[in-house]
């Protein structure tokens, strides 16, 4: 039985790796959501309501994992600041000895921390969100007769995630439905020189690999890193305009009370990661 189960897991992962080569196909398994990320915002502007463009995505927990937020969308290209205005530039984040350690990336601002900040705290600090929506995550948990996606709350707040101040454009955040804890958000790439390259549209997947370490999954259109020690996923992909967009997720929050489903998800991710490594080595030998 153990051999049969292991063989079935390998076959499942192989199917996923093959599917990953068709990233542009509408029949591809749902990707981790890459939510809309605002331009590098100038500080000190007066908020006005606008609504973000978002769209849902789902994915089975036994499929190759990717960062979870809940909507697939492009980020607007950054623009040059208006004359005489100061642009808020985020500080670089240190690159740890273990590059796959993504804990520092959870801190968007001291007042906005993925895995800690609640939706109520965001409302208290920034007012009611300009838009909320209940959406499925890419993560599923078992139910009688099958499985179902875990739902989340997408809430767009008028906040500058760099400065922690109110802002005039909405920024999407993704909260767990029950406890309303911030579980995912779009992020700027802040290690090494990635932020500058991200703004210029010159960042490459190899640049990210140099900064974030071992890849969990990579295709022609996206790259993903998983910090298994802390249950964090970072996914980056190129938007239609060629600029890199990224999302980070504390995905274990979506598996609260479902440790077996979380373990299954990560086991499949590790298996697919190993297969990617084998395929990569095979390509080098050709």
LOMARDO-401107 format. One line per field, with one value per atom (N, C-alpha, C): residue number from 1; chain; atom name; x, y, z. Coordinates in steps of 0.001 Angstrom, whole numbers, plus 500000, padded with zeros to 6 digits. Layout:
N
doti: (NUM  ...);
lodo: (A  ...);
bator: (CA  ...);
xx: (X  ...);
yy: (Y  ...);
zz: (Z  ...);
This chain:
286
doti: (1  1  1  2  2  2  3  3  3  4  4  4  5  5  5  6  6  6  7  7  7  8  8  8  9  9  9  10  10  10  11  11  11  12  12  12  13  13  13  14  14  14  15  15  15  16  16  16  17  17  17  18  18  18  19  19  19  20  20  20  21  21  21  22  22  22  23  23  23  24  24  24  25  25  25  26  26  26  27  27  27  28  28  28  29  29  29  30  30  30  31  31  31  32  32  32  33  33  33  34  34  34  35  35  35  36  36  36  37  37  37  38  38  38  39  39  39  40  40  40  41  41  41  42  42  42  43  43  43  44  44  44  45  45  45  46  46  46  47  47  47  48  48  48  49  49  49  50  50  50  51  51  51  52  52  52  53  53  53  54  54  54  55  55  55  56  56  56  57  57  57  58  58  58  59  59  59  60  60  60  61  61  61  62  62  62  63  63  63  64  64  64  65  65  65  66  66  66  67  67  67  68  68  68  69  69  69  70  70  70  71  71  71  72  72  72  73  73  73  74  74  74  75  75  75  76  76  76  77  77  77  78  78  78  79  79  79  80  80  80  81  81  81  82  82  82  83  83  83  84  84  84  85  85  85  86  86  86  87  87  87  88  88  88  89  89  89  90  90  90  91  91  91  92  92  92  93  93  93  94  94  94  95  95  95  96  96  96  97  97  97  98  98  98  99  99  99  100  100  100  101  101  101  102  102  102  103  103  103  104  104  104  105  105  105  106  106  106  107  107  107  108  108  108  109  109  109  110  110  110  111  111  111  112  112  112  113  113  113  114  114  114  115  115  115  116  116  116  117  117  117  118  118  118  119  119  119  120  120  120  121  121  121  122  122  122  123  123  123  124  124  124  125  125  125  126  126  126  127  127  127  128  128  128  129  129  129  130  130  130  131  131  131  132  132  132  133  133  133  134  134  134  135  135  135  136  136  136  137  137  137  138  138  138  139  139  139  140  140  140  141  141  141  142  142  142  143  143  143  144  144  144  145  145  145  146  146  146  147  147  147  148  148  148  149  149  149  150  150  150  151  151  151  152  152  152  153  153  153  154  154  154  155  155  155  156  156  156  157  157  157  158  158  158  159  159  159  160  160  160  161  161  161  162  162  162  163  163  163  164  164  164  165  165  165  166  166  166  167  167  167  168  168  168  169  169  169  170  170  170  171  171  171  172  172  172  173  173  173  174  174  174  175  175  175  176  176  176  177  177  177  178  178  178  179  179  179  180  180  180  181  181  181  182  182  182  183  183  183  184  184  184  185  185  185  186  186  186  187  187  187  188  188  188  189  189  189  190  190  190  191  191  191  192  192  192  193  193  193  194  194  194  195  195  195  196  196  196  197  197  197  198  198  198  199  199  199  200  200  200  201  201  201  202  202  202  203  203  203  204  204  204  205  205  205  206  206  206  207  207  207  208  208  208  209  209  209  210  210  210  211  211  211  212  212  212  213  213  213  214  214  214  215  215  215  216  216  216  217  217  217  218  218  218  219  219  219  220  220  220  221  221  221  222  222  222  223  223  223  224  224  224  225  225  225  226  226  226  227  227  227  228  228  228  229  229  229  230  230  230  231  231  231  232  232  232  233  233  233  234  234  234  235  235  235  236  236  236  237  237  237  238  238  238  239  239  239  240  240  240  241  241  241  242  242  242  243  243  243  244  244  244  245  245  245  246  246  246  247  247  247  248  248  248  249  249  249  250  250  250  251  251  251  252  252  252  253  253  253  254  254  254  255  255  255  256  256  256  257  257  257  258  258  258  259  259  259  260  260  260  261  261  261  262  262  262  263  263  263  264  264  264  265  265  265  266  266  266  267  267  267  268  268  268  269  269  269  270  270  270  271  271  271  272  272  272  273  273  273  274  274  274  275  275  275  276  276  276  277  277  277  278  278  278  279  279  279  280  280  280  281  281  281  282  282  282  283  283  283  284  284  284  285  285  285  286  286  286);
lodo: (A  A  A  A  A  A  A  A  A  A  A  A  A  A  A  A  A  A  A  A  A  A  A  A  A  A  A  A  A  A  A  A  A  A  A  A  A  A  A  A  A  A  A  A  A  A  A  A  A  A  A  A  A  A  A  A  A  A  A  A  A  A  A  A  A  A  A  A  A  A  A  A  A  A  A  A  A  A  A  A  A  A  A  A  A  A  A  A  A  A  A  A  A  A  A  A  A  A  A  A  A  A  A  A  A  A  A  A  A  A  A  A  A  A  A  A  A  A  A  A  A  A  A  A  A  A  A  A  A  A  A  A  A  A  A  A  A  A  A  A  A  A  A  A  A  A  A  A  A  A  A  A  A  A  A  A  A  A  A  A  A  A  A  A  A  A  A  A  A  A  A  A  A  A  A  A  A  A  A  A  A  A  A  A  A  A  A  A  A  A  A  A  A  A  A  A  A  A  A  A  A  A  A  A  A  A  A  A  A  A  A  A  A  A  A  A  A  A  A  A  A  A  A  A  A  A  A  A  A  A  A  A  A  A  A  A  A  A  A  A  A  A  A  A  A  A  A  A  A  A  A  A  A  A  A  A  A  A  A  A  A  A  A  A  A  A  A  A  A  A  A  A  A  A  A  A  A  A  A  A  A  A  A  A  A  A  A  A  A  A  A  A  A  A  A  A  A  A  A  A  A  A  A  A  A  A  A  A  A  A  A  A  A  A  A  A  A  A  A  A  A  A  A  A  A  A  A  A  A  A  A  A  A  A  A  A  A  A  A  A  A  A  A  A  A  A  A  A  A  A  A  A  A  A  A  A  A  A  A  A  A  A  A  A  A  A  A  A  A  A  A  A  A  A  A  A  A  A  A  A  A  A  A  A  A  A  A  A  A  A  A  A  A  A  A  A  A  A  A  A  A  A  A  A  A  A  A  A  A  A  A  A  A  A  A  A  A  A  A  A  A  A  A  A  A  A  A  A  A  A  A  A  A  A  A  A  A  A  A  A  A  A  A  A  A  A  A  A  A  A  A  A  A  A  A  A  A  A  A  A  A  A  A  A  A  A  A  A  A  A  A  A  A  A  A  A  A  A  A  A  A  A  A  A  A  A  A  A  A  A  A  A  A  A  A  A  A  A  A  A  A  A  A  A  A  A  A  A  A  A  A  A  A  A  A  A  A  A  A  A  A  A  A  A  A  A  A  A  A  A  A  A  A  A  A  A  A  A  A  A  A  A  A  A  A  A  A  A  A  A  A  A  A  A  A  A  A  A  A  A  A  A  A  A  A  A  A  A  A  A  A  A  A  A  A  A  A  A  A  A  A  A  A  A  A  A  A  A  A  A  A  A  A  A  A  A  A  A  A  A  A  A  A  A  A  A  A  A  A  A  A  A  A  A  A  A  A  A  A  A  A  A  A  A  A  A  A  A  A  A  A  A  A  A  A  A  A  A  A  A  A  A  A  A  A  A  A  A  A  A  A  A  A  A  A  A  A  A  A  A  A  A  A  A  A  A  A  A  A  A  A  A  A  A  A  A  A  A  A  A  A  A  A  A  A  A  A  A  A  A  A  A  A  A  A  A  A  A  A  A  A  A  A  A  A  A  A  A  A  A  A  A  A  A  A  A  A  A  A  A  A  A  A  A  A  A  A  A  A  A  A  A  A  A  A  A  A  A  A  A  A  A  A  A  A  A  A  A  A  A  A  A  A  A  A  A  A  A  A  A  A  A  A  A  A  A  A  A  A  A  A  A  A  A  A  A  A  A  A  A  A  A  A  A  A  A  A  A  A  A  A  A  A  A  A  A  A  A  A  A  A  A  A  A  A  A  A  A  A  A  A  A  A  A  A  A  A  A  A  A  A  A  A  A  A  A  A  A  A  A  A  A  A  A  A  A  A  A  A  A  A  A  A  A  A  A  A  A  A  A  A  A  A  A  A  A  A  A);
bator: (N  CA  C  N  CA  C  N  CA  C  N  CA  C  N  CA  C  N  CA  C  N  CA  C  N  CA  C  N  CA  C  N  CA  C  N  CA  C  N  CA  C  N  CA  C  N  CA  C  N  CA  C  N  CA  C  N  CA  C  N  CA  C  N  CA  C  N  CA  C  N  CA  C  N  CA  C  N  CA  C  N  CA  C  N  CA  C  N  CA  C  N  CA  C  N  CA  C  N  CA  C  N  CA  C  N  CA  C  N  CA  C  N  CA  C  N  CA  C  N  CA  C  N  CA  C  N  CA  C  N  CA  C  N  CA  C  N  CA  C  N  CA  C  N  CA  C  N  CA  C  N  CA  C  N  CA  C  N  CA  C  N  CA  C  N  CA  C  N  CA  C  N  CA  C  N  CA  C  N  CA  C  N  CA  C  N  CA  C  N  CA  C  N  CA  C  N  CA  C  N  CA  C  N  CA  C  N  CA  C  N  CA  C  N  CA  C  N  CA  C  N  CA  C  N  CA  C  N  CA  C  N  CA  C  N  CA  C  N  CA  C  N  CA  C  N  CA  C  N  CA  C  N  CA  C  N  CA  C  N  CA  C  N  CA  C  N  CA  C  N  CA  C  N  CA  C  N  CA  C  N  CA  C  N  CA  C  N  CA  C  N  CA  C  N  CA  C  N  CA  C  N  CA  C  N  CA  C  N  CA  C  N  CA  C  N  CA  C  N  CA  C  N  CA  C  N  CA  C  N  CA  C  N  CA  C  N  CA  C  N  CA  C  N  CA  C  N  CA  C  N  CA  C  N  CA  C  N  CA  C  N  CA  C  N  CA  C  N  CA  C  N  CA  C  N  CA  C  N  CA  C  N  CA  C  N  CA  C  N  CA  C  N  CA  C  N  CA  C  N  CA  C  N  CA  C  N  CA  C  N  CA  C  N  CA  C  N  CA  C  N  CA  C  N  CA  C  N  CA  C  N  CA  C  N  CA  C  N  CA  C  N  CA  C  N  CA  C  N  CA  C  N  CA  C  N  CA  C  N  CA  C  N  CA  C  N  CA  C  N  CA  C  N  CA  C  N  CA  C  N  CA  C  N  CA  C  N  CA  C  N  CA  C  N  CA  C  N  CA  C  N  CA  C  N  CA  C  N  CA  C  N  CA  C  N  CA  C  N  CA  C  N  CA  C  N  CA  C  N  CA  C  N  CA  C  N  CA  C  N  CA  C  N  CA  C  N  CA  C  N  CA  C  N  CA  C  N  CA  C  N  CA  C  N  CA  C  N  CA  C  N  CA  C  N  CA  C  N  CA  C  N  CA  C  N  CA  C  N  CA  C  N  CA  C  N  CA  C  N  CA  C  N  CA  C  N  CA  C  N  CA  C  N  CA  C  N  CA  C  N  CA  C  N  CA  C  N  CA  C  N  CA  C  N  CA  C  N  CA  C  N  CA  C  N  CA  C  N  CA  C  N  CA  C  N  CA  C  N  CA  C  N  CA  C  N  CA  C  N  CA  C  N  CA  C  N  CA  C  N  CA  C  N  CA  C  N  CA  C  N  CA  C  N  CA  C  N  CA  C  N  CA  C  N  CA  C  N  CA  C  N  CA  C  N  CA  C  N  CA  C  N  CA  C  N  CA  C  N  CA  C  N  CA  C  N  CA  C  N  CA  C  N  CA  C  N  CA  C  N  CA  C  N  CA  C  N  CA  C  N  CA  C  N  CA  C  N  CA  C  N  CA  C  N  CA  C  N  CA  C  N  CA  C  N  CA  C  N  CA  C  N  CA  C  N  CA  C  N  CA  C  N  CA  C  N  CA  C  N  CA  C  N  CA  C  N  CA  C  N  CA  C  N  CA  C  N  CA  C  N  CA  C  N  CA  C  N  CA  C  N  CA  C  N  CA  C  N  CA  C  N  CA  C  N  CA  C  N  CA  C  N  CA  C  N  CA  C  N  CA  C  N  CA  C  N  CA  C  N  CA  C  N  CA  C  N  CA  C  N  CA  C  N  CA  C  N  CA  C  N  CA  C  N  CA  C  N  CA  C  N  CA  C  N  CA  C  N  CA  C  N  CA  C  N  CA  C  N  CA  C  N  CA  C  N  CA  C  N  CA  C  N  CA  C  N  CA  C  N  CA  C  N  CA  C  N  CA  C  N  CA  C  N  CA  C  N  CA  C  N  CA  C  N  CA  C  N  CA  C  N  CA  C  N  CA  C  N  CA  C  N  CA  C  N  CA  C  N  CA  C);
xx: (500828  500000  500853  501988  502857  503460  503896  504465  503437  502213  501151  500857  500808  500514  501628  502898  504031  504001  503690  503632  502538  501391  500295  500693  501428  501873  502827  503760  504718  504001  503044  502301  501539  500944  500209  501121  502310  503245  503739  503958  504405  503386  502110  501061  501129  501378  501464  502628  503786  504955  504707  504065  503744  502771  501780  500793  501434  502494  503117  503760  504056  504642  503650  502388  501347  500742  501576  501101  500108  500153  499247  497906  497801  496569  495481  494251  493155  492783  493280  492953  493997  495003  496024  495424  495935  495429  495564  494627  494592  495900  496367  497611  497355  498461  498364  497985  497120  496692  497797  497912  498815  497946  497806  496860  497427  496543  496940  497819  498938  499849  499959  499852  499863  501237  501264  502523  503259  504575  505310  504704  504024  503171  503879  503610  504112  503402  504113  503521  502651  501729  500986  499864  499242  498127  496800  495757  494429  493670  493127  492451  491208  490996  489727  489407  488139  487763  487950  488609  488675  488596  488252  488121  489155  489760  490769  490129  490923  490466  490958  490036  490431  489606  490120  489394  489805  488859  489155  489943  490591  491291  491201  491209  491209  492261  492625  493609  493495  493647  493559  494792  494618  495769  496763  496314  497237  497931  497587  498280  499496  500390  501586  501205  501695  501264  501849  501160  501600  501020  501577  501134  499660  498934  497512  497042  496300  495584  494163  493831  492446  492069  492926  492564  493746  493541  494602  494435  495433  495350  496732  496812  498079  498269  499526  499838  500053  499583  499845  501323  501826  503235  503508  504633  504948  505224  504909  505147  506142  506695  507614  506842  507412  506706  506523  505446  505211  506306  506573  507638  507387  508439  508346  507761  507402  506818  507815  507818  508733  508085  508813  508300  508741  507803  508128  508802  510030  510791  510989  510595  510740  512201  512500  513844  514090  515337  515692  515517  515186  515118  516386  516930  518173  517979  519025  518994  519610  518808  519336  520262  521020  521915  521119  519955  519027  518100  518391  517636  516162  515814  514414  513614  514271  513569  512857  511519  510716  510028  510444  509733  509789  510911  510998  510031  509733  508842  507391  507075  505707  505396  506427  506222  506162  504951  504803  505143  504696  504952  504745  505393  505183  503724  502855  501428  500652  501325  500663  501556  501242  502077  501229  501620  500913  501086  499980  499998  499743  499613  499417  498305  498374  497398  496002  494994  493620  492894  491782  490979  490403  490027  489500  490557  491804  492886  493111  492975  493116  491984  490781  489638  489830  490325  490552  491594  492595  493691  493389  492670  492524  491082  490132  488743  488230  486967  486349  486994  487147  487699  486772  487369  486541  485824  486316  485655  485997  485011  485240  484554  485084  484516  484931  484059  484398  484827  486009  486552  487188  487235  487933  489444  490168  491627  492057  493329  493811  493923  493567  493765  492453  492462  491259  491455  490361  490360  489325  489539  488602  487252  486226  484867  484257  483096  482447  482232  482785  482601  483556  484542  485482  486267  486342  487075  486427  486789  486261  487341  487330  488312  488014  489056  488905  488579  487614  487252  488054  488174  488908  488159  488557  487988  489017  488670  489496  488979  489847  489447  490481  490020  490923  490852  492006  492090  492860  492473  493186  494391  495452  496646  497900  498914  500230  500995  501214  501845  503308  503909  505302  505421  504550  504630  503656  502632  501607  500626  500638  499748  498575  497524  496380  496811  496126  496542  495303  495490  494330  494032  494770  494504  494355  493450  493227  494321  494626  495608  494895  494946  494190  494920  494162  494670  493720  494250  493460  493479  492295  492151  491462  491786  491063  489613  488735  487311  486831  487308  486808  487441  488761  489427  489817  489688  489990  491430  492355  493776  494343  495177  495805  496675  496359  497060  497868  497553  498271  498125  499089  499051  500096  499877  500922  502073  503275  504444  505425  506232  507379  508528  509386  510562  511678  512084  512943  514334  514689  516041  517004  518237  519293  518859  518957  518579  517250  516458  515234  514205  514101  513085  513324  514570  514885  514588  514953  514704  513212  512485  511043  510366  510800  510202  510553  511746  512179  511674  511177  510717  511842  512983  514129  514408  513622  513843  513584  514440  514305  514078  513627  513452  514789  515869  517179  517573  517198  517456  516776  515535  514795  515427  515862  516504  517779  518519  519746  519445  518282  517939  517121  516285  515366  515697  516730  517204  516491  516345  515846  514414  514205  512891  512016  510756  509799  509223  508943  508371  508713  509009  509313  508819  508221  507799  508279  507818  508173  507492  506453  505666  505706  506128  506181  507228  507618  508532  507964  508168  507603  508646  508611  509496  508624  508975  508249  509224  508901  509609  508810  509199  508447  508534  509634  509794  508753  508333  507382  506081  505921  504687  504370  505350  505197  505513  504740  504988  505118  506076  506259  506175  505312  505159  505336  506102  506302  506096  505477  505267  505345  505508  505593  504222  503870  502597  502688  501579  501537  502531  502824  503752  505208  505437  506792  507308  506565  507020  506698  507544  507382  506383  505460  504506  504640  504423  504656  503589  503341  502394  503024  502801  503294  502124  502208  501092  501583  500937  501135  500060  500358  499300  498808  499576  499082  497839  497630  496430  495164  495281  494124  493862  494815  494657  494434  494015  493777  492819  493227  492394  492443  493305  493412  494887  495571  497001  497321  496433  496686  496661  495731  495643  496869  497338  498546  499752  499884  501012  500966  499769  499625  500026  499612  499944  501462  502136  503585  504335  503834  504467  504439  503290  503169  504062  504178  505040  506491  506927  508312  508584  507611  507763  507882  507011  507070  508379  508839  510104  511253  511248  512292  512257  511071  510937  511437  511160  511679  513198  513794  515251  515823  515176  515632  515541  514422  514247  515262  515569  516571  517943  518312  519607  519668  518539  518484  518696  518115  518284  519737  520427  521842  522732  522337  523149  522950  521875  521587  522478);
yy: (498781  500000  501256  501202  502387  502670  501580  501782  502346  501798  502289  503758  504143  505556  506471  506020  506838  507002  505873  505954  506904  506866  507779  509226  509497  510869  511355  510440  510820  511123  510258  510479  511791  512092  513361  514543  514487  515605  515733  514582  514630  515348  515029  515707  517197  517607  519046  519702  519004  519583  519745  518727  518836  519973  520108  521183  522538  522619  523926  524463  523599  524073  524787  524782  525427  526567  527458  528512  529437  529554  530484  529848  528539  527844  528140  528401  528657  527418  526230  525003  524648  525482  525257  525325  524500  524619  526039  526464  527850  528248  529446  529953  530704  530870  531716  533103  533768  535078  536108  536915  538057  539295  539900  540997  542302  543222  544519  545247  545735  546482  547896  548891  550265  550718  551846  552473  552839  553029  553518  554849  554933  556092  557268  558468  559642  559803  560278  560408  561643  561589  562788  563196  562257  562626  562377  563041  562917  561770  560833  559676  560043  559279  559356  557942  557603  556224  555833  554681  554007  552533  551730  550303  549542  548520  547740  546756  546282  545261  543924  543047  541760  540658  539420  538279  537040  536125  534985  533894  533023  531850  530757  529516  528403  527386  526521  525497  524410  523150  522067  522059  521661  521636  520569  519549  518519  518889  520017  520488  521290  521554  522329  523668  523947  525143  526413  527497  528813  529809  530986  531917  532236  532386  532552  533930  534528  535727  535592  535556  535369  536060  536795  537427  537512  537347  537480  538815  539632  540908  541501  542478  543113  544338  544661  545877  547004  548196  549309  549652  550033  550393  551654  551676  552888  554067  555244  556436  557340  558271  559236  560154  560509  561398  562787  563444  564805  565722  566767  567690  568235  568235  568802  567890  566633  565705  564605  564208  563184  561808  560863  559507  558677  557958  557088  555828  555607  554446  553498  552240  551303  550956  550624  550207  548777  548487  547129  546201  544954  543937  543103  542717  541943  540571  540066  538725  537778  536888  535994  534932  534283  533209  532124  531793  530894  531759  531865  532781  532422  531166  530767  531224  531808  532339  533628  533596  534717  535502  535303  535940  537463  538030  539497  540074  539294  539777  539892  539306  539403  540796  541582  542918  543945  544332  545375  546722  546893  548082  547608  548232  547768  547676  548456  548402  547449  546855  545939  544709  543673  542469  541258  540588  539379  538300  537675  536660  537207  538527  539138  540179  541133  542227  541697  542230  541808  542860  542437  543346  544462  544140  545160  546220  545807  546753  547652  547091  547889  548919  548509  549430  550554  550202  551213  552227  551769  552649  553423  552806  553402  553609  553277  553431  552190  552213  551081  550847  549601  549329  549852  550249  550759  549629  548405  547258  546008  545135  543826  542768  541570  540482  539164  538175  536827  536022  535430  534710  533395  532425  531178  531381  530649  530637  529489  529403  528232  526983  527077  525967  525288  523951  523179  522288  522034  521141  520055  518892  517783  518008  517580  517558  516222  515931  514669  514559  513524  513297  514049  514727  515438  516513  517686  518796  520109  521172  522472  523531  524627  525686  526469  526853  527728  529130  529780  531130  532180  533336  534446  535749  536786  538114  538986  539481  540469  541840  542674  544023  545025  546032  547065  548293  548696  549845  550982  552200  553379  553621  552886  552960  552801  553523  553391  552339  551141  550076  550343  551308  551649  552520  553536  554479  554161  553334  553059  554199  555157  556313  556140  556913  556879  557362  556849  557104  557247  557693  557950  556819  555712  554563  553318  552420  551231  550186  549505  548422  547181  546061  544868  544039  543564  542683  541488  540350  539124  538545  538389  537988  536634  535885  534650  534993  534148  534463  534408  533434  533268  534276  534281  535122  536501  536656  537927  538393  537443  537744  537947  538950  539210  538015  537374  536159  536327  537328  537496  538918  539332  540670  540754  541649  541912  542639  542408  543010  543566  544525  544964  544008  543772  542922  543789  543524  544476  543939  542769  542285  542777  542989  543369  544575  544448  545559  545290  544394  543984  545096  545943  546996  547916  548362  549242  548553  547285  546543  546301  546080  545879  547132  548305  549552  549867  549484  549749  548692  547585  546518  545656  545640  544860  543630  543415  542255  540960  539981  538669  537601  536430  535330  534933  535011  534680  535659  536929  537910  537470  537001  536561  535311  534404  533181  533528  534497  534920  535473  536089  536731  535853  534960  534190  532706  532261  530902  529845  528661  527485  527689  527359  527522  526310  526552  525464  525093  526105  525870  527041  526739  527805  527400  528334  528134  529342  529453  530618  531888  531751  532925  533273  532356  532687  531847  532333  531601  531639  530549  530442  529923  530497  530077  529746  528664  528315  528182  528848  528726  527738  526462  525421  525560  526092  526219  527149  528155  529146  529181  528279  528149  529455  529935  531176  530892  531458  531303  532670  532786  534002  533607  534283  534018  535319  535264  536441  536047  536938  536698  538010  537888  539087  539458  540715  541222  541423  541810  541984  543037  544025  545078  544700  543473  543009  543249  543958  544254  543091  542915  541820  542195  541288  541483  540295  540535  539479  539483  538306  538138  537230  537544  536693  536207  534954  534335  533530  533713  532844  531771  530746  529851  528899  528693  527800  528361  529683  530274  529756  529382  528861  527388  526759  525361  525238  526302  526262  525131  524275  523143  521976  522067  521007  520646  520148  519847  518788  517827  516781  517360  518277  518907  519780  520485  521296  520419  519299  518392  517807  517483  516925  517952  519183  520270  520439  520466  520684  519460  518283  517067  517045  517427  517472  518558  519680  520763  520316  519622  519145  518135  517291  516291  516962  517940  518665  519451  519998  520729  519799  518596  517623  517254  517069  516746  517894  519132  520287  520288  519935  519897  518821  517664  516571  516966  517591  518019  519089  519975  521011  520416  519430  518779  518038  517458  516729  517670  518878  519858  520284  520419  520845  519797  518535  517451  517329  517907  517761  518661);
zz: (500000  500000  500000  500798  500844  499482  498785  497443  496489  496584  495697  495951  497254  497605  497114  497316  496856  495347  494639  493171  492706  493379  493006  493236  494326  494600  493537  493119  492073  490767  490412  489174  489218  490390  490539  490330  490936  490804  489383  488718  487315  486442  486694  485933  486152  487405  487713  487006  487001  486337  484852  484257  482836  482595  483499  483341  483467  484272  484488  483234  482270  481035  480154  480532  479731  480513  481021  481918  481269  479963  479292  478981  479220  478883  479888  479428  480365  481149  480740  481435  482475  482626  483631  485022  485988  487364  487863  488680  489153  489805  489515  490051  491341  492084  493261  492795  493527  493098  493194  492200  492264  492270  493412  493562  493049  492795  492281  493287  492819  493675  493139  494002  493506  493079  492414  492063  493338  493206  494359  494744  495901  496152  496790  496330  497023  498359  499341  500673  500778  501751  502146  501244  500503  499634  500336  499874  500470  499827  500631  500052  499249  498199  497474  497040  496958  496713  495267  495085  493794  494086  493105  493338  492541  493171  492469  491518  490576  489646  490157  490552  491098  490479  490552  490015  490775  491052  491894  491189  491985  491508  492548  492128  493073  492660  493648  493382  494426  494054  495003  495893  497176  498055  497660  496905  496483  495189  494602  493426  493827  492864  493178  493783  494998  495697  495138  495381  494985  495958  496082  497107  496988  498046  497948  498304  497464  497875  497417  496219  495860  494606  493963  492727  491804  490508  489533  488845  488911  488240  488051  487215  486927  487804  488012  488738  487739  488030  487125  487135  485989  485904  486704  487423  488187  487270  487722  486927  487628  486911  487500  488446  489593  490523  489945  490379  489930  490469  489715  490105  491509  492314  493652  494692  494315  495275  495618  496869  497340  497233  496667  496537  497739  498342  499469  498938  499333  498875  500056  499909  501032  501294  502534  502886  502430  502100  501716  502905  502593  503631  503580  504714  504722  504103  503469  502911  503937  504526  505556  504975  505851  505406  504683  505231  504551  503710  502439  501583  501479  501756  501702  502919  503903  505074  504663  504666  504174  505286  506522  507638  507576  507136  507059  506037  505015  503962  504429  505567  506092  506619  506888  507458  506327  505968  504956  505574  506810  507626  509064  510051  511429  511850  511212  511536  510634  509647  508707  508549  509313  509335  508965  507905  507481  508545  508914  509947  511339  511467  512781  512779  511863  511838  511495  512159  511887  511050  510478  509679  510550  511775  512683  512986  513134  513384  512181  510986  509764  509681  510023  509983  510992  512175  513207  512772  512020  511613  510334  509386  508061  507613  508467  508076  507358  507014  506337  504965  504545  503218  502127  500993  499902  499171  499376  498753  499534  499728  500334  499495  499570  498782  499421  499368  499827  498616  498693  497542  497967  497075  497397  497328  498148  498062  497157  496843  496101  496973  498229  499155  499498  499467  499745  500959  501657  502811  502577  503176  502949  503612  502921  503470  503081  503611  503286  501777  501201  499781  498871  499428  498560  499288  498682  499286  498858  499557  499192  499426  498644  498853  500119  500818  501972  501457  502067  501646  502417  501827  502425  502166  502870  502666  501961  500789  500125  500527  501059  501479  500992  500268  499752  500649  501198  502086  501417  501744  501248  502155  501888  502719  501852  502210  501583  502382  501848  502619  502933  502253  502516  503760  503860  504972  506099  505813  506809  506972  506041  506112  505153  505399  504494  503119  502103  500731  499863  498620  497765  496786  496869  496006  496877  496502  497324  497142  498204  498200  498718  497997  498411  499463  500422  501459  501566  502015  502055  503461  504044  505438  505535  506592  506837  507169  506740  506865  508312  509083  510444  511405  511506  512502  511944  510629  509965  510228  510101  510215  508818  508644  507351  506970  505850  505441  504165  503344  502086  501568  500766  500168  499057  498095  497113  497798  497322  497979  496948  497408  496638  496946  495968  496166  496728  497971  498668  499030  498568  498820  497734  498130  497190  496345  495021  494136  493434  493999  493310  493197  494210  494156  492966  492781  491662  490329  490242  489003  488789  489873  489760  489225  489707  489256  487800  487395  486018  485036  485571  484689  484158  484858  484386  485241  486290  487159  486399  486608  485967  487032  486590  487533  488148  487376  487920  489017  488872  489937  491230  491115  492300  492908  492046  492541  493300  492793  493474  494866  495030  496298  497243  496684  497528  497618  496928  497118  496308  496915  496210  495731  494468  493833  494121  494388  494523  493161  492371  491049  490144  488900  487949  486569  485871  484490  483695  482479  481672  482152  482972  483354  484835  485697  487110  487835  488998  489871  491280  492019  493356  494335  495540  496618  497837  498543  499758  500919  502004  503267  504112  504044  504735  506252  506756  508198  508811  508022  508533  507739  506795  506003  505256  504517  503749  502291  501394  499961  499308  498411  497612  496156  495431  493994  493234  492171  491325  489870  489131  487710  486954  485661  484842  484326  484521  484023  482512  481912  480462  479986  480843  480453  480730  481181  481422  482821  483641  485001  485941  486938  487879  488977  489256  490338  491287  492567  493551  494626  495200  496287  497337  498600  499679  500514  500978  501687  502882  504017  505187  505071  504260  503826  504919  505985  507027  507720  507615  508207  507527  506255  505545  505880  506560  506963  508469  509124  510564  510913  511843  512236  511278  510242  509244  509041  510069  509951  508897  508721  507722  506312  506063  504744  504489  505515  505385  505075  505799  505575  504168  503703  502357  501305  501520  500599  500474  501610  501594  501091  501369  500859  499336  498777  497323  496736  497444  496983  496940  497972  498021  496905  496643  495594  494236  493980  492714  492605  493724  493742  493357  493910  493581  492110  491571  490151  489285  489702  488966  488954  490105  490192  489273  489256  488395  486929  486558  485172  484801  485767  485510  485284  486087  485917  484586  484216  482940  481762  481849  480767  480642  481783  481768  481078  481173  480582  479089  478591  477158  476326);
